[in-house]
Amino acid sequence: MACRFSVLSQNTGGSLPRRNLDWRRSGTGRRVRSLYWALSSTAIAWCLSGCAQLDGSSAVAIGQRIAARSNEPERSEPARKPDVRSAATKDFGLPEPSGPIVASVLARVNGQPILAEEVLNAASARLWEAHSQTPAARWNEVRARILREELEEIINRELILQDAEARIPPKNMEKVRQIAHKEFESMLRKRKSQLKLHSDDELRAYIESQGLSLDEMRRQYERTFIAGEYARARIRPRLEAIARQDLYDYYLKNPKEFEQPEQIRWQHIFIDVDRFADREQARAHAQQVLQEASGVTRDEEFALLAQKYSHGPSQYRQGQGEGTQRGEIRPPEVEPILETLQPGQVGPLVETPRGFHIVRLVAYQPAGKVPFELASPQIRRKLQADLWQKEYKEFVKELRARAYIEMTQLR
């Protein structure tokens, strides 16, 4: 029996929290394969080759692990600033607590508590962005929606984590946790460098000044990282099973998606005659620049020459010329020259009343339909993305169906 896969409930959009998956844009994606194997060739191979089909003893073992987690003492909130408690009670409509500060539990997933603070931390970036774009009259409504969506995403994440912990041997899970920890530390180092901070204490102080907790950020990041990699490991075989015929069928059914206009990519250096004593002096200088430009073989080399010599906008645009289609090229005098060039070739000096122009053709793409062979990688990415959403939703739907979830009633 093949594994069934699925994911988020209808009100969550079908994806893991965005901020905590920034690793895909920060270089972690290059280590996905190493993480996949760190999950253990035996554990993941077993998980992917029929993990949904459990024998009686396996089902009992999973039930015992979940029961053990539900009997663990509730996580109590460590010493923290009073305003965190106030923010939690205010944002979630909870009654103001009295006595010792105890974490506000918003939900329990098979006995595992989800605290108000972790939802606030997860939602902080979205709340910050939405606040500047939302009219004051609608802010309470928008804030409540964002917080509820983040709570649903965390519930889904916890369900995936519990499934991973039940199916993967503890030693292998520990390896994954170590990788997740290293990824978080790497992200912190990059953030510290971006902020030009000099110590971990300065970084912690900065994070706390934003109303966030570094410890909770670490916990959120690592748990989301592990859940994301486990979900990808479960779903990956389905994504890789997309056949070439599937790509070709999509190509034939959606011809308009692959129509492309003519595109001319070119580079430009402008020598302004007003920068010289007379036109002949400007011409002599332009000839020297042309001779130097004719020897370049890479776009980056020409861009450096444009930065050094050009008196026009191309100086600040990596040498990029203005206009990418016939009739849009500026100045129009250079268009006939570009039509005669091969990619990588520099044309003869073009003289206009204002000065002299040196042009280089980077690439030419005629109008027409993108060939299937060129379009197939794009089609594969689209089909995989669509299938990922479908399978992820099914995966979470299945996990929710057999889970016990308690929710705090929020206003």
Secondary structure, 3 states (H helix, E strand, C coil): CCCCCEECCHHHCCCCCCHHHHHHCCCHHHHHHHHHHHCCHHHHHHHHCCCCCCCHHHHHHHHHHHHHHHCCCCCCCCCCCHHHHHHHHHHHCCCCCCCCCCCCEEEEECCEEEEHHHHHHHHHHHHHHHHCCCCHHHHHHHHHHHHHHHHHHHHHHHHHHHHHHHHCCHHHHHHHHHHHHHHHHHHHHHHHHHHCCCCHHHHHHHHHHCCCCHHHHHHHHHHHHHHHHHHHHHHHHHHHCCCHHHHHHHHHHCHHHHEECCEEEEEEEEEEHHHCCCHHHHHHHHHHHHHHHCCCCCHHHHHHHHHHHCCCHHHHCCCECECCCCCCCECHHHHHHHHHCCCCCECCCEEECCEEEEEEEEEEECCEECCHHHHHHHHHHHHHHHHHHHHHHHHHHHHHHCCCEEECCCC
